[in-house]
């Protein structure tokens, strides 16, 4: 039987999250050595390659790996022909233009015209500048770009921002949020049918994990006289489960609520007389 080779970041902000995703999907392929570049799962037909994130798009495009988990920004910068299969919801960040905090008379994007901008993402930056009709000199840096304005190498920087604390500590301020990125699952565009079947099984598990994360299981006691109104508030996956209680005037209602609507729905349930509301996290959710 064929095995699917998936490349993930060897170390860095996406590495632990990728391993965690596999574990939640019931796939264990431990890498107990920092020198180990390949680990095989015993409970699912995949092999995990541990690579530098910059190398993942190239390896997937060339077929060295069948699939990979990598930040969208890395794909855009590489320009490699790979297919994005699924956004994974972690590793979220943005690429922003930042300038020295003591800069005066900032007038928006046009301020960057004629300036020198330091970045490790010249391809993405060039597109951003072209899309906004800005002519600027791109200074490519392979290390920490935040220091460039302070030592006179650039007037501004274009870099990944998560919390902004690194900018602050280097006397910079984020001015323009230009591109948003997150971790994605990518695959080789010529994946054969047997490996695609394995990938589809993995995707099935990933979808169950993502659905569980964005929903909560809710249990409550409801007065029978207001049951119709409460059911309308709790559609669930199909419809809520309604169970009788010892008190014939009350019932127990079980359902699923989206995380984004949770607090608004709780307020409405209480207004309809719901009591004893319990909220339980969901580990997996098969739709």
N, C-alpha and C positions, 0 to 999 in steps of 0.2 A: 504493500500500500504506500502511496506517495505521502510525503510530509510537506507541510507548508512552512517555508522559511520566512520568518518575520523579523525585521531589523528594528531595534529600539536603541535609544540613546544609552551609551555605556555609563555615563555619569552626567549629572546635571538636573535641571528642574523638571524634565519630563521622565527621567529614568524611574524614579520611585513610583510615580503615578501610573506608568505603563505596567510595571510589575504588579501593582495593586489591582489594576483592571483585570489582568490575567487571573489573579488569585480569586477575585470576586466571580469570575467566569468559571471557576472550578479547574483552573489550569495551573499546575505548579511546575516550574522549571527553575530551580534555585541556582543562583550563580554565587558560589561561596568564595570565589577568588577574583580579585581585581584584574587578573591576567587572563581569565577565561573569556573567550570571545564567542563561544557557542554553548548553548544549553538545550537539552532535549526534554520535552515534556513527556512524562510517562503515562498521563491520563488523557491526552489529546494529541492528534497527529500534527504537532507543530514543533519546529526548532526555532530557537530565539538567537538571533545574532546581536551582539553588543558592539555598537559602532559609534563613532563620532557623529553627532547629528548632521553636520555638513555633508557627511558621506552617504547618508541614508537615501536621499533622492537618486543619486547616481547609481547606487547598488540596486535599487528597485527598478530603475529605468533599464539597466543593463541585464536584469534577470538574475543577478547574484543573489538577491533576496526577492521573494515573491510579493511581499507586502512590507509595510513599515509604519511605525508611529513616529510622527515628526511634526514640528510646528509649521503652520502654513507659511510663515515668513521665510523659513528655510527653503521651502519648495519654490516660492516666488523668486527668491534670490538666485537659486540654482538654475532655473529655467528648464529643468529636466522634464521630459514627457512622461508623466505618471498620472494615474487616475485617482482622484480623491473619492474614497468610498463612504466615509462617515466622519462627521465632526464629533469629537469625543467629550467636549464640555470641560476639559481641564487644560492647564497651561495657558490660560488666557492672558493676553498682554496687548499692548498697543505700541506702534512705532510713531514717535512724536518728534517734532522739532523743538529744541530747547535752546535758550540763549542765556548769557550771564544775567544774574538777578539784578545787577545794578544798571542794566541797559535802560536808557531813557528814550522817549519818543518812539516806542514801538507802534507801528501802524498796520499791523496785520501781516498776511502772507507776503505782501509786496516788500516788506522790510528785508526779505532774504535775497532780493535781486542784487546781483553783483557781490554777494557775500561768499565767504569760504565756509563750507559746511563739512564737518568731519563725520564719518560714518563707517560702519562695517557692512552696510547694506547699500552699496552704490547702485545696484540694479533697481531696487525698489525706490530709492531716493530719486533716481533719474526720472522714473515714471511719474512720481509725485510732482516733481518740478515741472515736467512737460505738461501734465494735466492741468497745472495752475499757471501756465505761461510765465514761469520764473526762470531766469538765467542766473545760475550760481555755479561756483567752482566746487566740485566734489573732491574732498581730500579723504582717500581711503586709508583707514586705520585698522590694524588687525587686533589691537589690544583694547585697553580701556579708553573710549573716546571722550569720557567726561572731563578728562584733564586738558583736552586740546585748547579750549578757549583760554584757560588760565595761563598756559605757557605760550600763547600767541600763535598756535598752529591753525586755529580756525576761529571764525566769529560765532559759530553756532554748531550744534550737533544734531544728528538724526539717529535715534537709537531706540531700543526696546525700553519701555517703561512699564513697571508693574505697580509699585507703590509710590514711586517718586522720591524715595528716601535717598537714593544714590545721587540723584540730581541735586537735591537740597544740600547734601554734604559737600558737593563740589561747587557750590555757589551758582547753580543753574536753576532756571525755572522753565517748566513745560509751557509752551505757548500754543502749539498747534498739534492736536491729535489727528494723525493722518491716516493710519492703517490699523485695523484690528485683526488679531491673529489668535488662534488656539490650536491645540493638538488635533491632528486628524489621522485617520487610518488611510493609507494609500496602497495601491497595488500596481503591479506591472500590467501594462495595457494588453499584453498577450498571454495572460494567465490561462493555462489549459483547464479543461472541464473538470477534471478530478480535483485539482487544487482550488478551483472556484467553489466547488462543493464544500470543501473544508472551510474556506473563507466564509461562505454563507452560514455554516453552522456556528462559526465564531461570532458573526454579526448577530445571529439570533440571540446568543447569550448577552452580547453587548447591549442590544436593544432592551432586553429584560432588565439589565442593571440600570440603564438610563431611565427607563420608565419608573422603576422603583424609587430612584433618587428624587424624582420630581412629583411624587405622590405620597400621600399618607393614608393609612388605614384608620378609620374612625368608628368608634362604637359609642352608642348613647341610648339613654332611656327617653322615650317620647310618649306624651299623652296621646291616646288613641284618637281623641277628637281632632287633633291637629296633624294626624299622620299624613294626610294628602299634601299639606303644605310643606311638611318636612321632607317628604319624598321628592318633591319638586326641587328642593334645595340640594338634594344628594342623588344625582343620577347614577353615580358609580360607573362601572365599566359597562353594565347593561341596565341594571336597576338594583336598588339596595336590597339587602336581606332583612326581612322583618320576622322577628321571633316573639312568641307570646311570653309574658311574664306572669308570676303568681297573681299579681294584681291585674284583674281583667281590664282595667281602664288604661293600662300602660303596655307598651311593647318595647322590645329592644331592636334597634336599627343598626346595621353594619353596612359600611360603604367605603368608597375610596374618594379622596378629595385631592385636587391638585394643590401643590405647595403654594403656588402663586395666588390661589383664591382662598386659602385656608382661613385667615383671620376674618375676612369679610363674611364667609359662610358661618363661622362660629357665632358671630354676633347675631346673625339672622336666626340660627337654630335656637339660641337662648331666648330670642324674642317670641319664638313659637312654643316655648315651655320645655325645651329639651334639657335634660339633667344628666349628671354622671357621665359627662363626655370624656372619653378616653381617646388619645391619639397615639398610634403605634407606627414606628418606622417599618417600611417594607424592604425586605432584602432582595427579592426578585419579583418581577411582575411580567407575566406572560400575557400579551395582548391577543 
